[in-house]
């Protein structure tokens, strides 16, 4: 299947071009009433094109400047089709194109016959006029174009706008003002209409529906391709993520194995540092008179002889003793009166019980030790809170 072709249809000849300026081109006479006769010649020259664009010359078109209110393009086309007899000398349904206040029309049946004929060569993707093709090629000036057998057409284009389109009696005469149009350039420019919206096309009701359906189908197909590509991208991204994760996990395992001796040494260093800090703290506590042996000795000196300590705890700041005595209530005042202790208080209720023949009471008391000064005065040892 070869590239798309653009076909210019005049009343007496057919000219066909491909997009490439160096590609094949063909010009042959024809009878518009028998369009099928040129199809085999076109096929011999161009093979089987993937698609085609038809450009209608002024010989097929009626021209008018209808006075219409400001309307959207589709609404303007509907008005021209509905009231065709007001603007064009054509019986029956019409196909119409519009640009800058100039309307072009032809019999819808004639256009349908041409489209059916050229569909046998390649699917017709767009139909436009020579005036619209000239605008697409960005022509500027006054140009002579083919029209009917005994007349020629004239297009006036300025500033990318069609100022005038008319048919003039007589054969084409090139002057300094009106010059021949570059037919290959403008016809090749019309190939851009294959995917263009309908505002630059010559359409009747059937073609309008056909091209709209084709645009929707193309949009749906493009959406499906996009979604498939999106799914493939997500799948590829997920596979890439899995591969990267496996690679990173492998590197982590390798680095962990190589770093294992260093990590073990670091842990041993941290344990040594912790033990050193604990020893330093214990030594500091002992120097300020708050070591376990010192506290236990002082408790032995202060507590009554009937008191027994069953548990001694220290959390680094507060001491706690659990035990029993004949009279647990008198222990708190005794400890509080000693200069070595402060913040003495019960932390649990006392319970009475019988031990042999004697009644005893449990106690759970918390306190803090006073920090001892490093020097002693002549008056003895002094405590500083």
Helices and strands as residue ranges (DSSP letters): E 5-9, E 13-18, E 25-29, G 32-38, H 39-46, E 52-56, G 58-60, E 62-64, H 73-82, H 84-87, E 94-99, E 102-107, H 108-119, E 124-129, H 130-136, E 141-146, E 151-158, E 161-169, E 178-180, H 183-189, G 190-195, G 198-200, H 205-287, H 292-302, E 308-314, E 319-325, H 329-337, E 341-346, E 352-355, E 358-369, E 371-372, E 383-384
